[in-house]
Amino acid sequence: MNAVIRVVTRYAIYKNLEVYGFYEGFKGLINNDFKVLDLNSVGGIIDRGGTFLYSARSEEFKCREGQKSAIDNLKKNKIEGLIVVGGDGSFKGAHELHKQGIQVVGIPATIDNDISGTDYSIGFDTALNVIIDLISKIRDTASSHERIFVIEVMGRDSGLIAVNTGIACGADYILIPEIKVDLAKIANQIKNHREGKRHTLIIVAEGAASAGDVASSIKLLAGHEVRISVLGHIQRGGSPSAMDRILAAEFGKKAVDLLLEGESDYMVGIRSMKIEISEFEDVFEIKKSIDEDLYRLAHILAL
């Protein structure tokens, strides 16, 4: 998110605007915890992962009293427009502020890439690059020692990370929450086609099954030793990819322009390589579906 903060700050200053950065999102709004941002504030952060403004969930903001405190602080500081960077939960909060008279625009940022209204969210491409690098290292040892590896990636409700990772890494099997698979069938295929293969890679989205359960089933049914690697929160770190930095530039500029045009209750996104906007309600009410053609292609390429 640092790349987004940098772009919004620099472009807004170019447009003769004052910029305030609230620490820990809505929690900072409620506590009036902010920093006035200038060009020096955002110097040297374009290659840093995470966010120097930090991030936090706020149960208090879900209540009307918390929202009132946030609005009072915005008005007290004479802040006329708000840019919210995050996912569905953040945009639901932003929509509530809009309904109470605050001008607000959203920028999608989640490694899950499960936000409707945009083909890509900031963080997704960086996460893929981190995961692919890790799996390339796992592949080295898997091939050297003739191993079966079950690798668990993030994706509690969505298999987008798993599918894209599987294609980019040449995985043999991909398990995602949206599509049920028969582990017995997979185990049988591994058992029958194992000869001549130095390794087998199985990518599992965390919402589909636990890596441990999948590994136990494969070992029991196929009769082969299985190794497990749960990548965990390392997927959330790392220097932003070139694509994410460019998206941050385009999204940030558009968000500032929307505020200057008096628009509100919109999320900036990209569809078919064009910057577009979507109403918040459409974003969090329409579930982003998995591309089943892409999922099938991944399995065709694994034959």
Secondary structure, 3 states (H helix, E strand, C coil): CHHHHHHHHHHHHHCCCCEEEECCCHHHHHHCCEEEECCCCCCCCCCCCCCCCCCCCCCHHHCHHHHHHHHHHHHHCCCCCEEEEECHHHHHHHHHHHHCCCCEEEEEECCCCCCCCCCCCECHHHHHHHHHHHHHHHHHHHHHCCCEEEEEECCCCCCHHHHHHHHHHCCCEEEECCECCCHHHHHHHHHHHCCCCCCEEEEEECCCCCHHHHHHHHHHHHCCCEEEEECHHHHHCCCCCHHHHHHHHHHHHHHHHHHHCCCCCEEEEEECCEEEEEEHHHHHHCCCCCCHHHHHHHHHHCC
